[in-house]
């Protein structure tokens, strides 16, 4: 999924068509909703500071591997999120599964 605003580069037919042919689903914020994109903007900002600006990348493959590592190892398993009560996403999901199972 590609989440974007309504900029002309993202609303162009050629962009949408190329994304779909690549197996990606274009997604855009609602018109006039300034909060709709806030979570994604916050995520990209953190990834920029914590990973992308940390060094220069020699190849696209090296960068793709670093992004995968950032998401799957650091962001989801080790990085604590204030919006999740200072839990990692994995801890939050496990707590919710356990709470839901106990309530049933």
C-alpha positions in Angstrom: 0.0 0.0 0.0 1.2 3.5 -0.8 -0.3 6.2 1.4 -0.1 9.7 0.1 -1.7 13.1 0.0 -3.5 14.6 -3.0 -0.4 16.0 -4.6 -0.4 16.1 -8.4 2.3 13.5 -8.6 0.2 11.0 -6.6 -3.1 11.7 -8.3 -1.7 11.3 -11.8 -3.2 8.4 -13.8 0.3 7.2 -14.7 1.4 7.0 -11.0 -1.7 5.0 -10.0 -1.5 2.7 -13.0 2.2 2.0 -12.4 1.6 1.3 -8.7 -1.2 -1.2 -9.5 0.9 -3.0 -12.1 3.6 -3.3 -9.4 1.1 -4.9 -7.1 0.7 -1.9 -4.8 -2.6 -0.2 -3.7 -2.7 3.6 -3.8 -4.3 5.1 -0.7 -4.9 8.8 -0.1 -6.1 10.9 2.8 -9.5 12.5 2.9 -9.9 15.9 1.3 -9.8 18.6 4.0 -8.9 16.3 6.9 -5.7 17.5 8.4 -5.5 14.7 10.9 -6.0 11.8 8.4 -2.4 11.5 7.5 -0.9 12.4 10.9 0.1 8.9 12.0 1.8 8.1 8.7 3.6 11.4 8.7 4.8 10.7 12.2 6.0 7.3 11.2 8.0 8.6 8.1 9.5 11.3 10.3 10.8 8.8 12.9 12.1 6.5 10.2 13.9 9.4 8.5 15.6 10.4 11.8 16.3 6.9 13.1 17.3 5.2 9.9 17.4 7.0 6.6 19.5 10.0 7.7 21.9 7.8 9.7 24.2 7.1 6.6 24.5 6.9 2.8 23.2 3.8 1.1 25.4 2.2 -1.6 22.6 0.3 -3.4 18.8 0.0 -3.4 19.1 -3.6 -2.1 21.2 -2.4 0.8 18.5 0.3 1.6 15.7 -2.2 1.1 17.3 -4.6 3.5 17.9 -1.8 6.1 14.2 -0.7 5.8 13.1 -4.3 6.3 15.3 -4.7 9.3 14.1 -1.4 10.8 10.4 -2.3 10.4 10.5 -6.0 11.3 13.2 -6.0 14.0 13.4 -2.6 15.5 10.1 -0.8 15.0 7.8 -3.7 15.6 9.8 -5.7 18.3 12.0 -3.2 20.2 10.8 0.4 19.7 8.3 1.4 22.4 5.4 3.5 21.2 3.8 6.1 23.5 0.4 5.6 21.7 0.6 1.9 22.8 1.3 2.7 26.5 5.1 2.4 25.9 4.8 -1.1 24.6 6.2 -2.4 21.4 3.6 -3.3 18.7 4.3 -7.0 19.3 3.8 -6.7 23.0 0.6 -4.7 22.5 -0.8 -7.3 20.1 0.1 -10.1 22.5 -1.6 -8.3 25.4 -4.7 -7.7 23.4 -4.9 -11.4 22.3 -4.4 -12.5 25.9 -7.1 -10.0 27.1 -9.5 -11.0 24.4 -9.0 -14.8 25.1 -9.5 -14.3 28.8 -12.7 -12.3 28.3 -14.2 -15.0 26.1 
